[in-house]
């Protein structure tokens, strides 16, 4: 399989390459040499990914002449915390890392968010490269420049915008990806295809089987198409003020569902459910045809993303939506899709949302 | 006295006003209305400044229609800490501040650095205005966009670049400024004049008496000239990669002196001593004439910045220079001035630095 290379161009000073293919860990140092003058590379990874891929990444960086260090955090969302960021800052200082140093985030979304945040704030910002090792991180977290840690009062409340200097999506790392993690990635791919338009959407319909079988060529194509779409959106709206809003498709409901379930429901499953919910609501709150929601269900089902079986009361979900709103302080806004590639954001009457939440709850009784 | 207004232009998307004059706290809301669409203003101040100026700032903001909140931290460098930043982030979330919110840092350098850091990282960045209340903060911390908190392993190791949307230097706040704080400001003004050139330098020589008497018109002029100089430097070099290096004049030695004294020696006194040291070293390490160092001594003396009387061993200072270097990982670089407005950066042979440290130590025996 040949490696694909995408060039992300955000402005004249901010461009970087993303490679999607094989042997990218082995060649990590060679490719980073083209992107940076840094001489020291600090790998940040977690206790799941470290044992699998840290040595290969270290070797790839050393071979190209980098002085390599590594910092391993506990696997899991709990590491996306300011106390862990503080430990990493201290460790960087102890290692004597200066502006000649670069961070390399090796792992899934948590590692990418944390490594990016630490890189963007250590000494007012040092360079950061990302090596996403989950499908979701490859298609989502590795692009857009959003970094974050959680507060007890809410997820992702602290963070920065930090563009990486290079992203390497090595498909080999997907071979060890748990099934639940594939689902998270598929939901993001489906969302991208629905927002992007007919070509990607049709391709995805034709390739759900290959993706479910974890076919590497299909995964590569899904990643490249998702990244191409997202790079275009982000380039138009680096600081998240307009077009980028479309990426929240399914997320208004998904955030409430995740919070109500105390994050037991995985993000991908929640987003898939959120897209289903938005399509229903859009038939009344916007001009979406019912046939679109049905077609979307077929696609989501075909990717193995089953409807959420657990139920939560409409009241509880409604409250979570407003809890989320409180800190975001936007209106209760939804992204609606009426056909592949056609989307709009709509401020919806809370009473109407409540009715659809009740319908959602009743369908589960 | 009329208020002076400077326009800082960093790039086409980043411009902001600085006002230097009277009644700026009272008019804070009116002026901020021109700069922002935010509806909520969160004043961050400390336990020294709060009792003096918080009510006036609150009133000025309320009158202009802002919903006003305030968060007060303990006065002192100890508040420039990640634990304090975390408390502020949590407080912002609890107050329901979203992207409709703005931070207003009311205080000296510590408050400005902390408020700027919190603003730049809360929800990936909300707007920040600064109301510096010390001479040093007016001429230094309010421009350049550098924010920071300290780590146990070093000062200012965590931070961001964050440009304010507005800066109000209300001269009235200087009436309560302690003498030691005036000294800190004078050192920064002297540094700016020496780097800027003949006009500012000559003006400063002619006005040391007025400044020592805390004459408001003289203070205003000193602030405006320092800001004009610094705005020019920063505009050429927003991310601190070249020209901005000149602002480190006196700082290589000053940082070692501050660290060796466990920060008992105030920053201004340390920088003044650092400029004296650099001028001596420059007669051998560069082409600076001895007469420049002597003229500089006269100016620094006239501003009441006495030579540091305490002594520290050359060995200890040397080690601190390298401790600083270790994390910065630059060479042992000095900014040298050979005449007002003429400066260069030079990597100096550590052995030569050592000799001048020994001379410095011996002069104190």
HADDOCK unambig.tbl for C-alpha pairs under 7 A between the chains (distance, minus, plus):
assign (segid A and resid 90 and name CA) (segid B and resid 151 and name CA) 6.84 0.50 0.50
assign (segid A and resid 90 and name CA) (segid B and resid 153 and name CA) 6.52 0.50 0.50
assign (segid A and resid 93 and name CA) (segid B and resid 153 and name CA) 6.33 0.50 0.50
assign (segid A and resid 93 and name CA) (segid B and resid 327 and name CA) 6.30 0.50 0.50
assign (segid A and resid 96 and name CA) (segid B and resid 326 and name CA) 5.58 0.50 0.50
assign (segid A and resid 96 and name CA) (segid B and resid 327 and name CA) 4.65 0.50 0.50
assign (segid A and resid 97 and name CA) (segid B and resid 327 and name CA) 5.62 0.50 0.50
assign (segid A and resid 98 and name CA) (segid B and resid 327 and name CA) 4.92 0.50 0.50
assign (segid A and resid 98 and name CA) (segid B and resid 328 and name CA) 4.75 0.50 0.50
assign (segid A and resid 98 and name CA) (segid B and resid 329 and name CA) 5.33 0.50 0.50
assign (segid A and resid 99 and name CA) (segid B and resid 328 and name CA) 6.55 0.50 0.50
assign (segid A and resid 99 and name CA) (segid B and resid 329 and name CA) 6.97 0.50 0.50
assign (segid A and resid 100 and name CA) (segid B and resid 329 and name CA) 6.95 0.50 0.50
assign (segid A and resid 121 and name CA) (segid B and resid 158 and name CA) 5.36 0.50 0.50
assign (segid A and resid 121 and name CA) (segid B and resid 159 and name CA) 4.90 0.50 0.50
assign (segid A and resid 121 and name CA) (segid B and resid 160 and name CA) 5.45 0.50 0.50
assign (segid A and resid 122 and name CA) (segid B and resid 157 and name CA) 6.05 0.50 0.50
assign (segid A and resid 122 and name CA) (segid B and resid 158 and name CA) 4.67 0.50 0.50
assign (segid A and resid 122 and name CA) (segid B and resid 159 and name CA) 6.30 0.50 0.50
assign (segid A and resid 123 and name CA) (segid B and resid 157 and name CA) 4.86 0.50 0.50
assign (segid A and resid 123 and name CA) (segid B and resid 158 and name CA) 5.23 0.50 0.50
assign (segid A and resid 123 and name CA) (segid B and resid 159 and name CA) 6.06 0.50 0.50
assign (segid A and resid 124 and name CA) (segid B and resid 158 and name CA) 6.16 0.50 0.50
assign (segid A and resid 124 and name CA) (segid B and resid 159 and name CA) 4.50 0.50 0.50
assign (segid A and resid 124 and name CA) (segid B and resid 160 and name CA) 4.15 0.50 0.50
assign (segid A and resid 124 and name CA) (segid B and resid 161 and name CA) 6.26 0.50 0.50
assign (segid A and resid 125 and name CA) (segid B and resid 160 and name CA) 6.51 0.50 0.50
assign (segid A and resid 151 and name CA) (segid B and resid 90 and name CA) 6.87 0.50 0.50
assign (segid A and resid 153 and name CA) (segid B and resid 90 and name CA) 6.56 0.50 0.50
assign (segid A and resid 153 and name CA) (segid B and resid 93 and name CA) 6.38 0.50 0.50
assign (segid A and resid 157 and name CA) (segid B and resid 122 and name CA) 6.07 0.50 0.50
assign (segid A and resid 157 and name CA) (segid B and resid 123 and name CA) 4.86 0.50 0.50
assign (segid A and resid 158 and name CA) (segid B and resid 121 and name CA) 5.38 0.50 0.50
assign (segid A and resid 158 and name CA) (segid B and resid 122 and name CA) 4.69 0.50 0.50
assign (segid A and resid 158 and name CA) (segid B and resid 123 and name CA) 5.24 0.50 0.50
assign (segid A and resid 158 and name CA) (segid B and resid 124 and name CA) 6.16 0.50 0.50
assign (segid A and resid 159 and name CA) (segid B and resid 121 and name CA) 4.93 0.50 0.50
assign (segid A and resid 159 and name CA) (segid B and resid 122 and name CA) 6.33 0.50 0.50
assign (segid A and resid 159 and name CA) (segid B and resid 123 and name CA) 6.07 0.50 0.50
assign (segid A and resid 159 and name CA) (segid B and resid 124 and name CA) 4.52 0.50 0.50
assign (segid A and resid 160 and name CA) (segid B and resid 121 and name CA) 5.46 0.50 0.50
assign (segid A and resid 160 and name CA) (segid B and resid 124 and name CA) 4.16 0.50 0.50
assign (segid A and resid 160 and name CA) (segid B and resid 125 and name CA) 6.54 0.50 0.50
assign (segid A and resid 161 and name CA) (segid B and resid 124 and name CA) 6.27 0.50 0.50
assign (segid A and resid 326 and name CA) (segid B and resid 96 and name CA) 5.67 0.50 0.50
assign (segid A and resid 327 and name CA) (segid B and resid 93 and name CA) 6.30 0.50 0.50
assign (segid A and resid 327 and name CA) (segid B and resid 96 and name CA) 4.73 0.50 0.50
assign (segid A and resid 327 and name CA) (segid B and resid 97 and name CA) 5.77 0.50 0.50
assign (segid A and resid 327 and name CA) (segid B and resid 98 and name CA) 5.06 0.50 0.50
assign (segid A and resid 328 and name CA) (segid B and resid 98 and name CA) 4.90 0.50 0.50
assign (segid A and resid 328 and name CA) (segid B and resid 99 and name CA) 6.71 0.50 0.50
assign (segid A and resid 329 and name CA) (segid B and resid 98 and name CA) 5.40 0.50 0.50
